[in-house]
Amino acid sequence: MANVSDRDLGMHRRITRRDFINGVAIPVGGALVLPRWASALGQPRAPEQAPDYYPPTETGMRGSHDGSWEVGHRMRDQRGWDLSGARDTGERYDLVIVGGGISGLAAAHFFITHVGREARVLVLDNHDDFGGHAKRNEFHYNGRMLALNGGTLNIESPERYNAPSRTLLDAIGIDLDRFRSDNAEGRGLYRRLGLGSAYFFDTETWGADRFVKRDGGRGYTAEFLSKTPLTATAQRDLLALYNGTLPDYLPALSSAEKKARLAKMSYTDFMLKVVKVDPQVMWFFQGAGNGSFAVGADALPALFAWETGQPGFSGMHLEPTPDGVLADLPGGHHGRQRPGGGSVHFPDGNATLTRLLVRWLIPTAVPGTTQEDVGTARVDYGRLDRSNQAARIRLNSTVVNVRHRGAGSARDVEVSYVRGGQTHQVKARACVMACWNTVIPYLVPELPDRQKAALAFGVKGPLVYTSIAIRNWTAFQNLGVSRISTPSMYHTRVALDEAVSLGDLRHAASPEEPIVLSLARYPAAPGKPRREQHRIGRQDLLSTTFETFERKLRDQLGRVLGGGGFDPGRDIVAISVNRWPHGYAYTYNSLYDPMEWVFTSTNERPCVVGRQPFGQITIANSDAAASPHTDAAILEAHRAVQEVLQRRAMPVLGA
């Protein structure tokens, strides 16, 4: 769709093109003004009490939405926060938790489970919704509710879950076997319709747009490759990777020696310099590693590529990696699944988990009693922060300082946060920092320098999950696909959402019904060191407006799906761009980090040094495990709460 106009793309359509300050819409490019509820004096009126306050249905720029990060960046830039005008709310808690993501909510669960419902726990979060990265995008169209994950995708390899994580899932009512059974037939929908996958070769890379459907099976066939713009040499090399007999490229080395060599070589270098494939071949594999590490093949160790099933290693005679390495380490990569395992994806991803967690913490806030009815439950945000309950969740509240006050048995923790433009303070007997590691040194300036350096080491990987509600998916049916890889376009894939249902949250049964598309983007700077790539990608996300995203999305969908009759000016209902500048937790990478950090549980790893308790302050989050996985976030929450309980036996305030 070269040179198409904004009107042709549907940029004039009345869908949301707004950014948000703490859930309150302002025009893009407009003045940054405080919303009406923000009072300069006293406690501001809580936006969550508004009858139409419902973040899951907000569209436009979501994820780390505008209004959630500005205070934090200001605190970072001025290296602290002026507390001279802070207002003491007079509130006292047994535990304050900084961060309302999976780890923070799990910490509240574990604490209340141990202490009892007489406990008083406050969870503070800077976003307009709970869940951290595990949020949902919810759309309503023609009487249908549609939902997709706005972040955390699935319960990956549940057969590997640690004991605290399995206990928590059971306690909040998650039954994975029942969910699998209920969706056994539905998951085969696309297959029954004959929908496969395809690649889209874009004009910018290949000189002309070309849609080529895959012909099934693993690898690539000569018939498929003949329809692509690849040279004859590149086609031959791709066929050989999957169908030929590859040599042992390191014949003089033992399996262990080969693995050590591959651990220090990128997958790109392995393919280009060792296997010596045509450079065009790497177009297919440039994104290898994106889904786990938020970087591509240039920053992916070749050993990890082998571990996750990428081609090129069939003649290397590498011995299988024993259980307990990579996948089972704290911070492991979950690269391989045991027989009978497999990931579980609810319609809204792990937002189902966080909604069930909130129901356990505050039963009146999430109606219903089962895993199934939470799918369509409407959360009552006005009930999250009430004084007569064990747990309170206070949204739109950015913590700016955490420090100890008092001495001896009277020592407690003072937590300062900004809400509605005013700095407030609460006190607690203990505090769990369930936010990003990199922000903790700014929030807790008393920490030892070595611990601050360890916390600052890991740079989180930026990513974008975009959800697009469309009127129907007949274009996919016409093209015969459910997923299209677009490696060199703005978003690297376009896919129909997984065909699963949860209670009355039903997946589309036919192509004539509305559905949500799932697209992904991993901004990076190939060729640079991994952490630098993450920093550059983060700035890319924070500087890109929603209008830019929307135009690129409409253009991409029009070009990729146009052959099936898709019209971006007609068929798009709504767009939610889930921007995560601080996305995946940093996992150790053998190209850049010491080998012992990657393959052993050494206490010298920065994540271990950084998560040490400091007085009544403990640390929980996925960064503390150097792993982006949900079970890692839960495990670290359990550890942090155990440290609280061990370091200060306490009668609860409500007892």
ROLO-26946 format. One record per residue (C-alpha): z, y, x; residue in one letter. Coordinates in steps of 0.2 Angstrom, whole numbers, plus 5000, padded with zeros to 4 digits. Layout:
N
((Z, Y, X), 'A')
...
// end
This chain:
655
((5000, 5000, 5000), 'M')
((4995, 5012, 5014), 'A')
((4995, 5031, 5009), 'N')
((5002, 5028, 4992), 'V')
((5011, 5042, 4984), 'S')
((5030, 5043, 4979), 'D')
((5024, 5043, 4961), 'R')
((5015, 5026, 4964), 'D')
((5030, 5019, 4972), 'L')
((5041, 5024, 4957), 'G')
((5051, 5037, 4967), 'M')
((5051, 5048, 4951), 'H')
((5060, 5034, 4941), 'R')
((5077, 5037, 4934), 'R')
((5087, 5026, 4945), 'I')
((5102, 5031, 4955), 'T')
((5098, 5041, 4970), 'R')
((5116, 5047, 4974), 'R')
((5129, 5045, 4987), 'D')
((5147, 5044, 4983), 'F')
((5163, 5052, 4988), 'I')
((5177, 5040, 4984), 'N')
((5167, 5034, 4969), 'G')
((5162, 5051, 4963), 'V')
((5144, 5055, 4963), 'A')
((5136, 5070, 4972), 'I')
((5118, 5074, 4974), 'P')
((5111, 5068, 4991), 'V')
((5110, 5083, 5002), 'G')
((5122, 5093, 4992), 'G')
((5138, 5101, 4998), 'A')
((5153, 5089, 5002), 'L')
((5165, 5095, 4990), 'V')
((5181, 5087, 4984), 'L')
((5180, 5079, 4967), 'P')
((5190, 5086, 4953), 'R')
((5204, 5074, 4953), 'W')
((5208, 5079, 4971), 'A')
((5223, 5091, 4970), 'S')
((5229, 5101, 4985), 'A')
((5246, 5101, 4978), 'L')
((5256, 5085, 4973), 'G')
((5250, 5068, 4969), 'Q')
((5231, 5069, 4964), 'P')
((5226, 5062, 4948), 'R')
((5220, 5044, 4952), 'A')
((5201, 5042, 4949), 'P')
((5205, 5024, 4945), 'E')
((5213, 5029, 4929), 'Q')
((5196, 5036, 4922), 'A')
((5190, 5024, 4908), 'P')
((5172, 5023, 4916), 'D')
((5178, 5019, 4934), 'Y')
((5170, 5003, 4939), 'Y')
((5163, 5003, 4957), 'P')
((5154, 4986, 4955), 'P')
((5141, 4994, 4944), 'T')
((5138, 5009, 4955), 'E')
((5121, 5009, 4963), 'T')
((5113, 5019, 4977), 'G')
((5122, 5019, 4994), 'M')
((5136, 5006, 4994), 'R')
((5145, 4996, 5006), 'G')
((5153, 5009, 5018), 'S')
((5149, 5023, 5005), 'H')
((5150, 5041, 5009), 'D')
((5168, 5046, 5006), 'G')
((5175, 5031, 5014), 'S')
((5172, 5035, 5032), 'W')
((5172, 5054, 5035), 'E')
((5191, 5055, 5037), 'V')
((5191, 5041, 5049), 'G')
((5178, 5049, 5060), 'H')
((5187, 5065, 5060), 'R')
((5203, 5057, 5065), 'M')
((5193, 5048, 5079), 'R')
((5184, 5064, 5085), 'D')
((5201, 5074, 5086), 'Q')
((5210, 5058, 5093), 'R')
((5223, 5059, 5080), 'G')
((5229, 5067, 5064), 'W')
((5239, 5083, 5060), 'D')
((5254, 5076, 5050), 'L')
((5263, 5093, 5049), 'S')
((5258, 5095, 5031), 'G')
((5260, 5077, 5025), 'A')
((5269, 5074, 5009), 'R')
((5282, 5060, 5008), 'D')
((5279, 5051, 4991), 'T')
((5297, 5044, 4992), 'G')
((5290, 5026, 4990), 'E')
((5298, 5012, 5000), 'R')
((5290, 4995, 5002), 'Y')
((5294, 4978, 5010), 'D')
((5277, 4978, 5017), 'L')
((5262, 4990, 5018), 'V')
((5245, 4982, 5022), 'I')
((5231, 4993, 5029), 'V')
((5215, 4986, 5023), 'G')
((5211, 4978, 5006), 'G')
((5198, 4966, 5012), 'G')
((5199, 4947, 5012), 'I')
((5212, 4947, 5026), 'S')
((5223, 4961, 5018), 'G')
((5223, 4953, 5001), 'L')
((5227, 4936, 5009), 'A')
((5241, 4944, 5019), 'A')
((5248, 4951, 5002), 'A')
((5246, 4933, 4995), 'H')
((5255, 4924, 5009), 'F')
((5269, 4937, 5010), 'F')
((5273, 4936, 4991), 'I')
((5271, 4917, 4991), 'T')
((5285, 4916, 5004), 'H')
((5296, 4930, 4998), 'V')
((5294, 4930, 4980), 'G')
((5288, 4941, 4966), 'R')
((5303, 4953, 4969), 'E')
((5294, 4959, 4985), 'A')
((5286, 4976, 4985), 'R')
((5269, 4976, 4994), 'V')
((5257, 4991, 4995), 'L')
((5239, 4988, 5000), 'V')
((5229, 5004, 5006), 'L')
((5210, 5004, 5007), 'D')
((5198, 5018, 5011), 'N')
((5184, 5012, 4999), 'H')
((5183, 5015, 4981), 'D')
((5184, 4996, 4978), 'D')
((5194, 4981, 4985), 'F')
((5187, 4967, 4994), 'G')
((5182, 4974, 5011), 'G')
((5164, 4967, 5015), 'H')
((5167, 4955, 5000), 'A')
((5161, 4966, 4986), 'K')
((5149, 4963, 4972), 'R')
((5134, 4972, 4965), 'N')
((5134, 4971, 4946), 'E')
((5119, 4976, 4935), 'F')
((5117, 4976, 4917), 'H')
((5099, 4976, 4909), 'Y')
((5093, 4971, 4892), 'N')
((5110, 4964, 4887), 'G')
((5111, 4953, 4903), 'R')
((5124, 4954, 4917), 'M')
((5117, 4951, 4934), 'L')
((5127, 4950, 4950), 'A')
((5124, 4948, 4969), 'L')
((5135, 4949, 4984), 'N')
((5136, 4966, 4992), 'G')
((5143, 4959, 5008), 'G')
((5151, 4943, 5013), 'T')
((5139, 4929, 5007), 'L')
((5148, 4912, 5006), 'N')
((5162, 4900, 5010), 'I')
((5153, 4893, 5025), 'E')
((5157, 4875, 5030), 'S')
((5172, 4873, 5019), 'P')
((5175, 4856, 5027), 'E')
((5180, 4865, 5043), 'R')
((5192, 4877, 5034), 'Y')
((5210, 4878, 5042), 'N')
((5225, 4873, 5032), 'A')
((5231, 4891, 5027), 'P')
((5213, 4895, 5020), 'S')
((5212, 4878, 5010), 'R')
((5230, 4882, 5003), 'T')
((5225, 4899, 4998), 'L')
((5209, 4894, 4989), 'L')
((5219, 4881, 4979), 'D')
((5232, 4893, 4975), 'A')
((5220, 4906, 4967), 'I')
((5210, 4893, 4957), 'G')
((5195, 4890, 4968), 'I')
((5188, 4873, 4965), 'D')
((5172, 4870, 4976), 'L')
((5169, 4853, 4970), 'D')
((5168, 4858, 4952), 'R')
((5157, 4873, 4956), 'F')
((5145, 4862, 4965), 'R')
((5145, 4850, 4951), 'S')
((5142, 4863, 4938), 'D')
((5127, 4870, 4948), 'N')
((5119, 4853, 4954), 'A')
((5105, 4855, 4942), 'E')
((5103, 4874, 4943), 'G')
((5101, 4874, 4961), 'R')
((5084, 4865, 4960), 'G')
((5076, 4878, 4949), 'L')
((5065, 4885, 4961), 'Y')
((5060, 4868, 4968), 'R')
((5056, 4862, 4950), 'R')
((5045, 4878, 4948), 'L')
((5035, 4873, 4964), 'G')
((5041, 4889, 4973), 'L')
((5041, 4888, 4992), 'G')
((5042, 4901, 5006), 'S')
((5030, 4913, 5015), 'A')
((5027, 4924, 5029), 'Y')
((5021, 4942, 5028), 'F')
((5011, 4949, 5042), 'F')
((5012, 4968, 5041), 'D')
((4998, 4981, 5046), 'T')
((5009, 4990, 5058), 'E')
((5011, 4974, 5069), 'T')
((4995, 4964, 5065), 'W')
((4982, 4977, 5060), 'G')
((4982, 4972, 5042), 'A')
((4993, 4965, 5029), 'D')
((4992, 4947, 5026), 'R')
((5003, 4935, 5015), 'F')
((5003, 4917, 5020), 'V')
((5012, 4904, 5010), 'K')
((5021, 4890, 5020), 'R')
((5015, 4872, 5016), 'D')
((5032, 4864, 5016), 'G')
((5042, 4854, 5028), 'G')
((5049, 4859, 5045), 'R')
((5039, 4868, 5057), 'G')
((5021, 4874, 5055), 'Y')
((5005, 4865, 5051), 'T')
((4988, 4868, 5058), 'A')
((4982, 4873, 5040), 'E')
((4996, 4886, 5038), 'F')
((4992, 4893, 5056), 'L')
((4974, 4894, 5053), 'S')
((4977, 4907, 5039), 'K')
((4988, 4918, 5050), 'T')
((4982, 4932, 5062), 'P')
((4988, 4923, 5077), 'L')
((4977, 4919, 5092), 'T')
((4972, 4901, 5095), 'A')
((4984, 4900, 5110), 'T')
((4999, 4905, 5099), 'A')
((4994, 4893, 5086), 'Q')
((4993, 4879, 5098), 'R')
((5010, 4883, 5105), 'D')
((5018, 4884, 5088), 'L')
((5011, 4867, 5084), 'L')
((5018, 4860, 5100), 'A')
((5035, 4866, 5097), 'L')
((5037, 4856, 5082), 'Y')
((5024, 4842, 5083), 'N')
((5021, 4840, 5101), 'G')
((5030, 4831, 5115), 'T')
((5039, 4844, 5125), 'L')
((5044, 4841, 5143), 'P')
((5062, 4842, 5150), 'D')
((5061, 4860, 5157), 'Y')
((5076, 4857, 5169), 'L')
((5074, 4839, 5174), 'P')
((5085, 4840, 5190), 'A')
((5100, 4845, 5180), 'L')
((5113, 4835, 5170), 'S')
((5116, 4839, 5152), 'S')
((5131, 4849, 5156), 'A')
((5122, 4859, 5170), 'E')
((5108, 4862, 5158), 'K')
((5120, 4869, 5145), 'K')
((5128, 4880, 5158), 'A')
((5111, 4887, 5162), 'R')
((5106, 4889, 5144), 'L')
((5122, 4898, 5140), 'A')
((5117, 4912, 5153), 'K')
((5099, 4914, 5147), 'M')
((5093, 4922, 5131), 'S')
((5082, 4913, 5119), 'Y')
((5068, 4925, 5121), 'T')
((5068, 4922, 5140), 'D')
((5069, 4903, 5138), 'F')
((5054, 4903, 5126), 'M')
((5044, 4916, 5136), 'L')
((5049, 4911, 5154), 'K')
((5053, 4893, 5153), 'V')
((5044, 4885, 5139), 'V')
((5030, 4899, 5142), 'K')
((5024, 4901, 5124), 'V')
((5012, 4914, 5119), 'D')
((5022, 4931, 5116), 'P')
((5015, 4931, 5098), 'Q')
((5025, 4915, 5095), 'V')
((5041, 4925, 5096), 'M')
((5037, 4935, 5081), 'W')
((5043, 4920, 5071), 'F')
((5059, 4919, 5081), 'F')
((5063, 4937, 5085), 'Q')
((5077, 4937, 5072), 'G')
((5085, 4921, 5077), 'A')
((5103, 4925, 5078), 'G')
((5103, 4939, 5065), 'N')
((5112, 4930, 5052), 'G')
((5127, 4925, 5063), 'S')
((5127, 4939, 5077), 'F')
((5118, 4954, 5070), 'A')
((5106, 4954, 5085), 'V')
((5090, 4945, 5088), 'G')
((5083, 4932, 5100), 'A')
((5084, 4944, 5115), 'D')
((5103, 4944, 5114), 'A')
((5106, 4926, 5108), 'L')
((5110, 4913, 5122), 'P')
((5098, 4899, 5122), 'A')
((5112, 4887, 5121), 'L')
((5117, 4895, 5104), 'F')
((5099, 4893, 5099), 'A')
((5099, 4875, 5102), 'W')
((5115, 4873, 5094), 'E')
((5108, 4881, 5078), 'T')
((5092, 4870, 5077), 'G')
((5079, 4882, 5085), 'Q')
((5064, 4874, 5093), 'P')
((5060, 4871, 5111), 'G')
((5073, 4859, 5116), 'F')
((5067, 4842, 5110), 'S')
((5063, 4836, 5128), 'G')
((5079, 4842, 5136), 'M')
((5090, 4827, 5133), 'H')
((5105, 4838, 5129), 'L')
((5120, 4828, 5124), 'E')
((5127, 4832, 5106), 'P')
((5141, 4846, 5107), 'T')
((5158, 4837, 5103), 'P')
((5168, 4843, 5088), 'D')
((5180, 4856, 5093), 'G')
((5168, 4866, 5103), 'V')
((5159, 4882, 5096), 'L')
((5162, 4877, 5077), 'A')
((5180, 4873, 5077), 'D')
((5187, 4886, 5089), 'L')
((5197, 4900, 5082), 'P')
((5182, 4912, 5081), 'G')
((5170, 4898, 5081), 'G')
((5152, 4900, 5076), 'H')
((5151, 4886, 5062), 'H')
((5134, 4882, 5069), 'G')
((5134, 4864, 5064), 'R')
((5140, 4856, 5047), 'Q')
((5148, 4839, 5046), 'R')
((5139, 4826, 5035), 'P')
((5142, 4830, 5017), 'G')
((5147, 4848, 5020), 'G')
((5138, 4864, 5016), 'G')
((5141, 4882, 5012), 'S')
((5146, 4887, 4994), 'V')
((5138, 4903, 4987), 'H')
((5145, 4910, 4971), 'F')
((5133, 4922, 4962), 'P')
((5142, 4937, 4969), 'D')
((5146, 4929, 4986), 'G')
((5164, 4930, 4991), 'N')
((5168, 4944, 4979), 'A')
((5173, 4929, 4967), 'T')
((5186, 4925, 4980), 'L')
((5193, 4943, 4981), 'T')
((5193, 4945, 4962), 'R')
((5203, 4929, 4961), 'L')
((5215, 4935, 4974), 'L')
((5218, 4951, 4965), 'V')
((5221, 4941, 4949), 'R')
((5234, 4931, 4958), 'W')
((5242, 4947, 4965), 'L')
((5241, 4957, 4949), 'I')
((5237, 4946, 4934), 'P')
((5235, 4960, 4922), 'T')
((5221, 4968, 4932), 'A')
((5209, 4954, 4931), 'V')
((5208, 4946, 4914), 'P')
((5206, 4927, 4912), 'G')
((5213, 4911, 4919), 'T')
((5199, 4901, 4927), 'T')
((5187, 4901, 4942), 'Q')
((5173, 4902, 4929), 'E')
((5179, 4916, 4918), 'D')
((5181, 4928, 4933), 'V')
((5162, 4929, 4934), 'G')
((5161, 4941, 4919), 'T')
((5179, 4947, 4920), 'A')
((5180, 4966, 4920), 'R')
((5193, 4972, 4932), 'V')
((5205, 4985, 4925), 'D')
((5206, 4997, 4940), 'Y')
((5219, 5007, 4932), 'G')
((5232, 4993, 4934), 'R')
((5230, 4990, 4952), 'L')
((5243, 5003, 4957), 'D')
((5257, 5002, 4946), 'R')
((5276, 5003, 4950), 'S')
((5282, 4988, 4940), 'N')
((5273, 4974, 4950), 'Q')
((5275, 4965, 4966), 'A')
((5258, 4971, 4974), 'A')
((5250, 4988, 4972), 'R')
((5232, 4991, 4978), 'I')
((5229, 5010, 4981), 'R')
((5210, 5013, 4984), 'L')
((5202, 5029, 4990), 'N')
((5216, 5031, 5003), 'S')
((5211, 5032, 5022), 'T')
((5226, 5028, 5033), 'V')
((5227, 5040, 5048), 'V')
((5243, 5036, 5056), 'N')
((5256, 5021, 5058), 'V')
((5272, 5023, 5068), 'R')
((5289, 5017, 5069), 'H')
((5304, 5028, 5063), 'R')
((5322, 5026, 5066), 'G')
((5331, 5014, 5077), 'A')
((5340, 4997, 5077), 'G')
((5342, 4990, 5060), 'S')
((5337, 5006, 5051), 'A')
((5320, 5005, 5060), 'R')
((5305, 5005, 5048), 'D')
((5287, 5010, 5048), 'V')
((5279, 5026, 5042), 'E')
((5261, 5025, 5036), 'V')
((5252, 5041, 5033), 'S')
((5236, 5041, 5023), 'Y')
((5223, 5054, 5016), 'V')
((5219, 5053, 4997), 'R')
((5211, 5067, 4987), 'G')
((5211, 5079, 5002), 'G')
((5230, 5078, 5005), 'Q')
((5240, 5068, 5018), 'T')
((5253, 5057, 5010), 'H')
((5267, 5046, 5018), 'Q')
((5275, 5030, 5013), 'V')
((5288, 5019, 5022), 'K')
((5290, 5001, 5024), 'A')
((5300, 4988, 5032), 'R')
((5284, 4981, 5041), 'A')
((5266, 4984, 5041), 'C')
((5251, 4973, 5043), 'V')
((5235, 4981, 5050), 'M')
((5221, 4972, 5041), 'A')
((5208, 4984, 5046), 'C')
((5195, 4985, 5060), 'W')
((5202, 4982, 5078), 'N')
((5193, 4997, 5085), 'T')
((5201, 5009, 5073), 'V')
((5219, 5003, 5077), 'I')
((5222, 5012, 5093), 'P')
((5219, 5028, 5084), 'Y')
((5230, 5024, 5070), 'L')
((5244, 5017, 5081), 'V')
((5244, 5028, 5096), 'P')
((5261, 5021, 5102), 'E')
((5252, 5004, 5107), 'L')
((5252, 4999, 5125), 'P')
((5236, 5004, 5134), 'D')
((5231, 4986, 5138), 'R')
((5232, 4982, 5120), 'Q')
((5222, 4997, 5115), 'K')
((5208, 4992, 5127), 'A')
((5208, 4974, 5120), 'A')
((5207, 4981, 5102), 'L')
((5193, 4992, 5107), 'A')
((5183, 4979, 5116), 'F')
((5173, 4971, 5102), 'G')
((5160, 4981, 5093), 'V')
((5156, 4976, 5076), 'K')
((5138, 4971, 5071), 'G')
((5129, 4983, 5059), 'P')
((5119, 4975, 5045), 'L')
((5112, 4979, 5027), 'V')
((5112, 4969, 5012), 'Y')
((5101, 4976, 4999), 'T')
((5102, 4971, 4980), 'S')
((5087, 4976, 4969), 'I')
((5088, 4972, 4951), 'A')
((5070, 4969, 4944), 'I')
((5063, 4966, 4926), 'R')
((5057, 4949, 4929), 'N')
((5051, 4938, 4944), 'W')
((5034, 4933, 4938), 'T')
((5026, 4940, 4954), 'A')
((5036, 4926, 4964), 'F')
((5030, 4913, 4952), 'Q')
((5012, 4919, 4954), 'N')
((5013, 4919, 4972), 'L')
((5022, 4902, 4972), 'G')
((5037, 4907, 4983), 'V')
((5056, 4911, 4981), 'S')
((5058, 4918, 4999), 'R')
((5047, 4928, 5010), 'I')
((5050, 4931, 5029), 'S')
((5045, 4949, 5035), 'T')
((5051, 4949, 5053), 'P')
((5044, 4965, 5058), 'S')
((5046, 4975, 5042), 'M')
((5061, 4987, 5038), 'Y')
((5070, 4973, 5029), 'H')
((5067, 4956, 5037), 'T')
((5067, 4945, 5022), 'R')
((5064, 4946, 5003), 'V')
((5072, 4933, 4992), 'A')
((5076, 4928, 4975), 'L')
((5095, 4926, 4973), 'D')
((5102, 4909, 4974), 'E')
((5100, 4899, 4957), 'A')
((5119, 4897, 4954), 'V')
((5130, 4902, 4939), 'S')
((5148, 4905, 4936), 'L')
((5154, 4903, 4918), 'G')
((5145, 4915, 4907), 'D')
((5138, 4924, 4922), 'L')
((5121, 4914, 4920), 'R')
((5107, 4914, 4932), 'H')
((5089, 4917, 4925), 'A')
((5082, 4902, 4918), 'A')
((5064, 4907, 4918), 'S')
((5053, 4920, 4928), 'P')
((5052, 4931, 4912), 'E')
((5070, 4935, 4914), 'E')
((5078, 4949, 4925), 'P')
((5085, 4944, 4942), 'I')
((5092, 4952, 4958), 'V')
((5082, 4951, 4974), 'L')
((5091, 4949, 4991), 'S')
((5085, 4959, 5006), 'L')
((5093, 4960, 5023), 'A')
((5091, 4972, 5038), 'R')
((5099, 4971, 5055), 'Y')
((5097, 4987, 5064), 'P')
((5097, 4985, 5083), 'A')
((5089, 4990, 5099), 'A')
((5081, 4975, 5107), 'P')
((5082, 4974, 5126), 'G')
((5099, 4982, 5127), 'K')
((5116, 4974, 5130), 'P')
((5123, 4967, 5114), 'R')
((5137, 4980, 5111), 'R')
((5126, 4994, 5115), 'E')
((5113, 4987, 5102), 'Q')
((5128, 4987, 5089), 'H')
((5132, 5005, 5093), 'R')
((5114, 5011, 5091), 'I')
((5112, 5001, 5075), 'G')
((5128, 5009, 5068), 'R')
((5121, 5027, 5071), 'Q')
((5105, 5022, 5063), 'D')
((5113, 5017, 5047), 'L')
((5125, 5032, 5046), 'L')
((5110, 5044, 5049), 'S')
((5098, 5036, 5036), 'T')
((5098, 5043, 5018), 'T')
((5097, 5033, 5003), 'F')
((5080, 5041, 4999), 'E')
((5073, 5034, 5015), 'T')
((5079, 5017, 5011), 'F')
((5072, 5018, 4993), 'E')
((5055, 5023, 4999), 'R')
((5054, 5009, 5012), 'K')
((5060, 4996, 5000), 'L')
((5048, 5001, 4987), 'R')
((5034, 5001, 4999), 'D')
((5039, 4984, 5006), 'Q')
((5040, 4976, 4989), 'L')
((5024, 4983, 4983), 'G')
((5015, 4977, 4999), 'R')
((5023, 4960, 5000), 'V')
((5023, 4956, 4981), 'L')
((5008, 4966, 4975), 'G')
((4997, 4951, 4976), 'G')
((5008, 4943, 4962), 'G')
((5007, 4958, 4951), 'G')
((5023, 4967, 4956), 'F')
((5023, 4985, 4953), 'D')
((5037, 4995, 4962), 'P')
((5035, 5009, 4950), 'G')
((5037, 4998, 4935), 'R')
((5047, 4983, 4939), 'D')
((5062, 4990, 4949), 'I')
((5078, 4992, 4938), 'V')
((5091, 4997, 4950), 'A')
((5094, 4997, 4969), 'I')
((5111, 4995, 4979), 'S')
((5110, 4997, 4997), 'V')
((5125, 4989, 5005), 'N')
((5127, 4998, 5022), 'R')
((5139, 4990, 5034), 'W')
((5139, 5000, 5050), 'P')
((5154, 4990, 5055), 'H')
((5149, 4973, 5049), 'G')
((5151, 4957, 5057), 'Y')
((5166, 4954, 5069), 'A')
((5161, 4953, 5087), 'Y')
((5160, 4935, 5093), 'T')
((5160, 4931, 5111), 'Y')
((5143, 4929, 5119), 'N')
((5140, 4920, 5135), 'S')
((5126, 4932, 5140), 'L')
((5138, 4946, 5142), 'Y')
((5156, 4939, 5141), 'D')
((5165, 4926, 5152), 'P')
((5161, 4908, 5148), 'M')
((5180, 4904, 5145), 'E')
((5180, 4917, 5131), 'W')
((5166, 4908, 5122), 'V')
((5171, 4890, 5124), 'F')
((5190, 4889, 5126), 'T')
((5205, 4896, 5117), 'S')
((5211, 4906, 5132), 'T')
((5224, 4919, 5129), 'N')
((5215, 4931, 5140), 'E')
((5202, 4934, 5126), 'R')
((5203, 4952, 5120), 'P')
((5205, 4946, 5102), 'C')
((5221, 4937, 5107), 'V')
((5228, 4952, 5118), 'V')
((5224, 4964, 5105), 'G')
((5232, 4955, 5090), 'R')
((5250, 4954, 5098), 'Q')
((5264, 4961, 5087), 'P')
((5271, 4978, 5091), 'F')
((5288, 4980, 5083), 'G')
((5287, 4979, 5065), 'Q')
((5268, 4981, 5066), 'I')
((5257, 4965, 5066), 'T')
((5238, 4963, 5066), 'I')
((5227, 4953, 5054), 'A')
((5208, 4954, 5052), 'N')
((5192, 4944, 5057), 'S')
((5191, 4954, 5073), 'D')
((5208, 4946, 5078), 'A')
((5199, 4929, 5078), 'A')
((5183, 4936, 5085), 'A')
((5174, 4928, 5071), 'S')
((5165, 4935, 5055), 'P')
((5170, 4920, 5044), 'H')
((5181, 4921, 5029), 'T')
((5192, 4907, 5035), 'D')
((5196, 4916, 5051), 'A')
((5201, 4932, 5041), 'A')
((5213, 4921, 5031), 'I')
((5220, 4912, 5046), 'L')
((5224, 4929, 5054), 'E')
((5232, 4935, 5039), 'A')
((5243, 4920, 5038), 'H')
((5248, 4922, 5057), 'R')
((5252, 4941, 5055), 'A')
((5263, 4938, 5040), 'V')
((5272, 4924, 5049), 'Q')
((5275, 4936, 5063), 'E')
((5282, 4949, 5051), 'V')
((5294, 4936, 5043), 'L')
((5299, 4929, 5060), 'Q')
((5302, 4946, 5068), 'R')
((5312, 4954, 5054), 'R')
((5321, 4943, 5042), 'A')
((5323, 4954, 5027), 'M')
((5331, 4955, 5009), 'P')
((5317, 4962, 4998), 'V')
((5319, 4979, 4990), 'L')
((5317, 4972, 4973), 'G')
((5330, 4958, 4975), 'A')
// end
